[in-house]
Amino acid sequence: MTRRIINHPVLDKIDETNVISFTFNNTELRGLKNESLAAALLANGIRTLRVHEESGTPRGIYCNIGHCFECRVTVDGQQGVRACLTPLKEGINVSSGETFLTSVRDWRSENE
């Protein structure tokens, strides 16, 4: 039984026989070509995609539609890529844990 959505009314049908490999934090994983990177990571049991820039708390998939920026990872050396909007391609190298160039600040603490 697959836990993937392979026939979505908006996102097109995913060919569940087209299995490809990619790496996440130096570990080789498998996913379906053109499924979202977030979906492939989730299907491989990966829930934490990064940590908060200031608090260090784990972050993962939240909105899954590109609005919240919680699923940012580094893909082939490019920082800040949203995993929920990135189609999976053969051989991509994904990493997490880096501190991104822009910091996140709590608006209330800066304005009190």
N, C-alpha and C positions, 0 to 999 in steps of 0.2 A: 504494500500500500504506500503510495506516495503522499507526502505532506505538502506538496507543491501545488500551486494553482497553475494548471497548464492550459486552461481554456478560459480566458478572461474576456468579458464582453467589450472592453475598451483597449486592452493592452496586446491584443492578438494572441494567437495560439502558440504555445511553446512546444517544440518537438522534444518530447521526453526521451527520445533515443539518441539525441545529439549531445552526448556527455563529453565535456572538455575538462582540462585541468588548469589550475591557477594556484598561486601561492598566497598564503596569508601568514604574515609573521614567520616566514621561512618554513612553513609547513605546506606541503602539497595537498590540495583539496580538489574535489571534483564538483562540477555544477553543470547546469544546462545552458548551452549557448544562447545568448541574448536574454536570459532571465536577469532580473536585477541582481547586482552584486550583493545587495542586502539580503535578498531571498536566498541566494546561494550560501552566504555565510550562515544565515539562520538554519537552513537545511543541514548544514554541517555542525550544528550545535553551538555556534558562536553567537553569544548574546552581547558581549561587551566589545564595542568597536573603537572606543577611545575613552579617555578620562577627561573630566572637566579641567580647564586650564588653570583654575585657581584652587579649587577644593580637592581635586584629585579623585572625585567620585566617578564611578563607572557610568558611561553613556552608551546607548545603543540605538536601535531603531525606535523612533517615537511616532512621528506622524506618517512616515513612509510615502510622502507625496512631495517632498522637496522644500517644505516651508520652514522646518525647525532647525536644520543644520546639526542635529545631534549625531547623525551617522557619518560625519566626515572622517575620511581615511586618506592615506596617501596611496595613489595608484601610479605605478611606473615613475615614481619620483615627483609627481605633482601633488602637492599638499592641498587639503581642504576639499577633496572630491566627495560629493554626497553619494553614498553607496546605494541609496534608494533610487537614484536617477541614472545610475551607470549600468549599461548592459554588459553582461559577462562576456569576455572574449578569451580565446585560447591563450594561455601563457602569461596573462597579466600578473604583475607582482604587486600585492596589496600589503600595506603595513599600517599599524596603529601605534598609538602611544607617544607619538611625537608631539611637542608643544607647537601649536600653530602660531604664525606670526602675529595675528591679531588677538589681543586678550579680550576676555569677556568681563565686564564690570557690572556690579549690582548698582543699578541706578539709584536706589534709595540710599545706600551707604555713601555715595559721592555727593548727594544733595542734602544730607542731614547736617 
